[in-house]
């Protein structure tokens, strides 16, 4: 899951917020997302991020930045689908929409 070059947070502690929408986890600078959101990223996209990262040699390269954006987009879409399914389950139980 290593994927540095995401802008670090100004907290000064070598971490950043997970860039996936709605996530509040802080992750080490050399990780792109929190573990839960990384699991939402399809394996081929994960492999593209890791290949572009290349043990830090590809940090910030156009390929690395593009792969990171694809990964974050995929995790955002997965979170959106999960939220839609949860809302559908609530409505099916007769609960009010949020």
C-alpha positions as CSV (number, residue, x, y, z in Angstrom):
1,X,0.0,0.0,0.0
2,X,3.0,2.3,0.0
3,X,2.3,5.4,-1.9
4,X,3.9,8.6,-0.6
5,X,3.7,12.0,-2.3
6,X,0.2,12.7,-1.1
7,X,0.4,16.1,0.4
8,X,1.4,15.7,4.0
9,X,-0.8,17.4,6.7
10,X,0.8,20.4,8.4
11,X,0.6,18.5,11.7
12,X,4.3,17.9,11.4
13,X,4.1,14.3,12.4
14,X,4.9,12.6,9.1
15,X,1.2,11.6,8.6
16,X,-1.7,12.8,6.5
17,X,-5.4,12.3,6.5
18,X,-6.6,9.5,4.4
19,X,-7.7,11.2,1.1
20,X,-10.8,9.1,0.7
21,X,-14.0,11.2,1.1
22,X,-15.4,10.9,4.6
23,X,-12.4,9.1,6.1
24,X,-10.8,10.6,9.3
25,X,-7.9,8.2,9.7
26,X,-4.4,9.6,9.8
27,X,-1.9,7.4,7.9
28,X,1.9,7.4,7.7
29,X,3.4,9.5,4.9
30,X,4.4,6.4,3.0
31,X,0.9,5.1,2.8
32,X,-1.8,6.4,0.4
33,X,-4.9,5.5,2.4
34,X,-6.0,3.9,5.6
35,X,-6.1,0.1,5.5
36,X,-9.9,-0.1,5.2
37,X,-10.0,2.2,2.1
38,X,-7.0,0.5,0.5
39,X,-9.0,-2.7,0.6
40,X,-11.7,-0.9,-1.4
41,X,-9.2,-0.3,-4.2
42,X,-9.3,-3.0,-6.9
43,X,-6.1,-5.2,-7.0
44,X,-5.0,-4.0,-10.5
45,X,-5.1,-0.4,-9.3
46,X,-3.3,-1.3,-6.1
47,X,-0.6,-2.9,-8.3
48,X,-0.4,0.2,-10.5
49,X,0.2,2.4,-7.4
50,X,2.9,0.1,-6.1
51,X,4.6,-0.3,-9.4
52,X,4.6,3.5,-9.9
53,X,5.9,4.0,-6.4
54,X,8.8,1.6,-7.0
55,X,10.0,1.6,-3.4
56,X,10.1,5.4,-3.4
57,X,12.0,5.9,-6.6
58,X,8.8,6.9,-8.5
59,X,7.5,9.3,-5.8
60,X,5.7,12.2,-7.4
61,X,6.2,10.9,-11.0
62,X,3.4,11.5,-13.4
63,X,2.6,7.7,-13.4
64,X,2.6,7.6,-9.6
65,X,0.3,10.7,-9.3
66,X,-2.1,9.2,-11.9
67,X,-2.2,5.8,-10.1
68,X,-2.8,7.5,-6.8
69,X,-5.7,9.5,-8.2
70,X,-7.2,6.3,-9.7
71,X,-6.9,4.6,-6.4
72,X,-8.5,7.4,-4.4
73,X,-11.3,7.6,-7.0
74,X,-11.9,3.9,-6.8
75,X,-12.1,4.0,-3.0
76,X,-14.5,7.0,-3.2
77,X,-16.8,5.1,-5.6
78,X,-16.7,2.0,-3.4
79,X,-17.6,4.1,-0.3
80,X,-20.5,5.7,-2.3
81,X,-21.8,2.3,-3.3
82,X,-21.6,1.1,0.3
83,X,-23.5,4.1,1.5
84,X,-26.2,3.6,-1.2
85,X,-26.7,0.0,-0.1
86,X,-26.9,0.9,3.5
87,X,-29.5,3.6,2.7
88,X,-31.5,1.0,0.7
89,X,-31.4,-1.4,3.6
90,X,-32.6,1.3,6.0
91,X,-35.5,2.2,3.7
92,X,-36.4,-1.5,3.3
93,X,-36.7,-1.7,7.0
94,X,-39.1,1.2,7.0
95,X,-36.7,3.7,8.4
96,X,-36.6,7.3,7.3
97,X,-34.0,8.5,4.8
98,X,-31.0,10.3,6.2
